[in-house]
């Protein structure tokens, strides 16, 4: 399967002032496979994989001093292979299981800068709490589930992928409808590589759904690793509630019954730390950065993946649902999850939305996104422009946004007199690369 992170890895490889790379992301998003595939394709020497979770006996290599030459010498012994700086790739996988190895990364930069070193792991932030972290000596890269475009490529729809990656434009009706139907499949398969692979090999949604169940169980098994920090049963309840709450402002008291607010809040924050959940804070579009105006107490949440979301919600996929309006699925929550997921995968570390509450009147716009020096409100709607009350109110209230983006199932259209651009929802991941 083709993953776009390969280009970012290639850019890192070619940097003159290259640092060891630490690849972060939730479990099962494809970190190990992507690094191994990159190593095999782009290095003239060998790929050396050190899986520190599978081989805890190798942790002893990082005991004692952290001199790079000593560590490399001992790694060569356990791997039974020479590690050649400048030609080989050293891959320290599941590095969170050996905090001393994380500390050692800085010394690869200082003592052996010509060596290409990539580390990857899940639940990394839990390990980082326990060590003195080498700030400024490591480059970070975030990895997400497969995007809609990557899904198209994995299922043999190269021409459709080319259209989605191109500048948004009005497509012929036949192409437009085909892309919407492919997007409908993605809504249910999601972007976890294992579920995409299962579907691409069998064309069976049932196979993909079975993978979703297995992955959710894997995440739940991880909760025991958070035991010193939170209640396992509370985390399970919070995860299920968050899946059903996508698109809605979060109130801690609604996430789990029988637990105190501090316990629920701790569970929520740990799920965010593990990259299973992303926090979307309310902010005002008066100026940049949006973070300066973000409200820590008013927020929504997204799950790591659309397929896992629909599994946790218990959405039963039947013929009626498969023919329903994409933007109406699960009361619009699946469309909002999809757009948020695509925006995060496009390189945005933080997402925001706009909400105004006054007596007798509320207004909300799904997302606020920055591109260059511009701020773009985003609404996900199938209705006509006249029904976009909250978007119009935002544009009237704030001068900074020059126009709003409306993702819908309609074809591309610009309404400059209303400062609106209607964009087919399948362009969600690529639109802001062109602005």
N, C-alpha and C positions, 0 to 999 in steps of 0.2 A: 504493500500500500504506500502511496506517496503522501508524505507529510511535509507541509510547507516550512516546518521548523528547520528542515535540511538547509535551506538558504541562509538562515540565521547562523546555523552551525558552521557553514562554509565561510561566511563573513568573519566569524570568530577565528577560524583556523588561519586566515590570511592576514590577520592584524599583526602589525610589527610589534606593538606593545601589548601582547596577548597575556591575559591572566588565566589561571585555572578557572574553569567554568563549572558553576553549580546549577544544575537543572532541577527546578522545583515544579510541583504539581500534585494533584490528588492521585491516589492509587489507580492504577490500570488505565491511565490516559495515553500510554504508549511511550514513556520516557526511555525505558531500557531498549525496546525494539528500535526506536529512532536513532539512538546513539550507536548501537551495534551496526545498523544498516549504514549509517554515515561513516563509521570507521572502516567498514569493508569497501566502500565505494570511493573514498577520497584520500586514503593513505597508501603510500607506496610500500610501507612496511607492514607491520602486524598490528592487529587489534588485541589488546590484553584486557580481559574482563576479570575484575576482582569483585565478586559478589559477597559483600561483607555480612549479609543476612544468612545466606546459604552456607558460608564458611566462617562461623564464629571463631574457629581455631586460628584463622589468619589475623585476628585482631592483635595477636601478640607482635605482629610486625610493627605496629604503631605504638607499642609500649616503649618506655625508655625515652631517649632523646629523639627529636623530630628532624634530625639532619637528613636532607633529601637523599644524599648518596647512600646512607645506611639503609633507608627504607627501600630504595630501588634495588639495592643489592639483595635484600631479603625477599622482596617480591619476585625477583628473578629466580630465586631458589624454589619458592613455593609454586611458581608458574612453570618452572623448568624451561624458561625461555629468556633470551636477551631482550631488554627494553632499550631501543635505540632512539635517543632524543632527536627530534627533527624529522623522523621517518615513521615512528610508531604512535599509536594512540593508547594511552592508559585510561581505562574506564573503571572508576570506583563506584560500583552500583550498590544501591541500598545503603548508602553511607550513613544514614541516620542511626543505624545499629551500632556504629563505632564512632562516638564523638571525637576520639583522639585522631581519627583519620580526617575529620573535618578541620581540626586545628592544624593538621600537617599540610593542608593545601597551600597555606601562605609560604611555606618553606620550599615548595616546588617552584614558586615564582622567584624567590630570592636566590636559591641555590642552583636551579636547573631550568631557567626560563625558556630554553629551546624545546623542552618536553611539552607535548600536547596532553593536557590532563582534563578530563571531564568527570564530574561526580554527579550522581543523581540519587534521589530518594524521595520517599513520602514521609509525612509527619516530621519533616525536618525541623520545623520551628520548636517542637518539643525537645529535640536534641540540642538545639541552639541555646535553650534556656539554661543548660547545664554547663556550658563551656565558655571560655574566653574566645569570642569569635574574631577571626582575622578581617576586620572591616577595612575596605580599601584594597585588599589583596586578592579579592575574588570577584569575578563577574557573575551576575545572576541572569538566568533566563527562565521565564515562566512557560509551562506547557499546559495546554488545554485539550479537551476532547476534540475529535475530528470535526472540522467545520462542514457546512453543507457542500462546499466546493470539493473538499477532500472526499466526502461521501460519494459525490457524483463520479469522481475519478476512480474510486474503489469499486464502483458498480458498473464500470465500463461506459460511462456517459461523458466522454471527453469533450464532445462538442457542446453539451449543455454546460459543462464546467467553464469552457472558454467564454460563453455568453455571460455567465454570472460574474466572472472576473473582469469583464470589460466595463467601460464607462456606462453607467445607467442610461438607458435609452428606450424609446418605445419599440417593442418587439412585435413582429407579426403575431396575430392572434394564436396561430397554431403553436408557435414556440412558447409564447406566454403561458398557454394552458398546459403544455408539456412540463414546463419548469414548475408550475404550481403543483402538478401531480407528483413530480419527483420530490418536491418539498413536503408534500403530505406523507410520503413514505419516510422521509427523514424525521418528521415529527414523531413517528412511532418507533423507528429503529434507534434514533439518537446518534450520538457521536463517539461512544465508547468503542475503541478499536475492535474489541472482541465481539461486540454485538454487530458491528458493521461487517466484520469478516463472516460471521455466521449467516447473516442475511445475504451477502454477496455470493456465498458458495451454494446456498440452498434456495434463495428467493422466498424464504419462509419467514414471515413475521413471528410465528410461534417460536422458531429457533432463537430469534433475537430477544424475545420476551424471556425465554429461559435464561439467557445470559444476564439480562437485567436482574432477575431474581438472585442469581449467583453473586453478582457484583454487590448488590445491596447487602447480602449476607456477609460478604467480605468486609464491607465497611462497618457493619455491626460488630463483627469479630474484633475489629480494631478498637472498639470502644473500651475493651478491657485494658488496652495499653494507656488509656487516658485515666485509669482508675485513681491514681494519686490526685487527679485534678477535678474529677466530676463523677456524678452518679450515672452508671451505665444505663439504667432503665430510664432515667430522665432524658439522656441524650437520644435514646431510641424514640421516645415520645416526641421530642422536639424536632427530630429529623422528619418524622412522618407529618407533623403539623406544618412544618415549613414547606413541604411539597404541596400541601393543599392551600398554602397561603401566598403563593407566588402571585404578584400583582396587587397585593394588599399591604397596607401599612401594618407593621408587626407590633403586637402588644404582648409582652412576655407572659402575662397572666393567661393568655389564650393558648399558649403553646404546649402546656402540660398541666394536667390536673394533679393536685396533691403535693406540689412542690413549691417551695418558696421562690420569690422573684430572684434573689441572688443565685440560687441553685440553677434556675432556668437560664438566667443570663450567662452564667459560667458555661453551661452546656452549649448555648448558642455561640459564644465566643470561641470555644474549642473546635466546633464544627467549622467555623471560619478559618481558624488557624490551620486545620487539616486540609483546607482547600475544598472541602465538600460543599460548603455554602459560601456565597459572596454577599456581602452587605452592600446595599444600595441606599445611600443617604440622601435625604432631602436637602436641596440647596437652592439659592436664588441666583438667577442669571444676570446679576447687575454688573459683574466684572470678573476678571480672571485673577487668581485661579479659583475654580469653583470650590475647592477644598476650604478656602477661607470663609465661605458662607455656609458650609455644610452644618447640618443639625445632627448632632450625635444621638439625640433622643427620638428623632423621627426618621424611620428607615423602613425599607422593604428588604426582601432577600431573594436570591436566586440559588438554585441547586447547580451542582457541577455539570449536570447533563439532562437533556430533555427526555431521553428514554428512561433514565432512572426516576425522573420526576413522575412520569405517567405510571410507572410501576408502583411507586410509593402511594400514589393517589388511588390506586386500584381502578384505573380507567379500563373498562371492558371494551375492547376494540371489536365492533361488529360492523356489518355492511352499512348500517345507518350512519355510524360515526365516520366511516371511511368516505362517505359522500357528503358529509357536512361541510359548512363553510369553515375554512382553515382558521379564520380569526375568531370564530365562535367556539372552537374546541375548548372544553373545560372553562367556559365563560371568558375566553380570551387569554387565559393564563398561559397556555402553551405557546401562543404567539409572542407574548411578552418574555417568556423564558428563552425562546429561540433568539429573539433580537438581542437580548442581554448577553446571551452565550456567544453570539457572533461578535458583538462589540468587544467583549473581553478577549476573545481569541485574536482580534485584530491588533492587540497590543495595548489596550487600556487597562491600567491597573486598578482604577477606581471608576465606579459608575454612580451617577446621581440622577435624581428626578426632581420635579418641582411640585409643591403642594401648597395650597393656600386654604386656610380654614377661617372663615368669618361667620358670624352669627347668621344662621339660616342659609348659608351658601358655602359650598366647597368647590375647589377646582384642583385638578391634578393633570400633569403632563408626564407621560411614561418615563422619558429619559431626557437628560441634558448631556450633550456631548460637545467637547471642544475639538477643533481642528484648526491648526495654525493659531491665529488670534481671534478666531470666530467661535461663537457659542451657538449651537444648533439644538433647539427643542425638538424632541422626537415623539410623535404620537403614532399609535398603532390602531388604525381604524379602517373599516370598510365603508363607512358612510360618506356622504357628500361634504364638501368643505363647510357648508353652513351649519353643520352639526358639530363642528370642532370648537365648541364654546371655550374650553379651557385653553386651547392653543391660541385662539384669538385674544383671550384675556391676557395671557402672558405677553404676547407681542404688543399689545396696547400699553401694558404696564412697564415694560422694560425696553430700553432703546438699544441695548447691546446686541441682541440677536437680530441678524439681518433677514433671516428667513427660518421657517420651520420645515422639518421633514415629516411627511406622513407616509408611513409604510402601510401598504394595503394590498389587496388582491387585484386592484385595478391596474391598468397600464400606466406607463410613465406620463406625467403631465406637469406642466409648470403654470402656476397662477401668480405671476409677479405682483399683480395689484393687491393680492391678499397675503403676499410674502409666504406663499406655500409651494412646496414641491411634492407631488405625489410620486412615490417610488415603489415599484413592486417589492414585496417583502423579501423575495429571494436575493435581493441586492444588499441585504443588511450588513454582511461582512465585508463588502468591498467598497461601498459608497464613499466612506470617509477617507479612503486612500486617494480619491480623486478631487477632494475639496481643498 
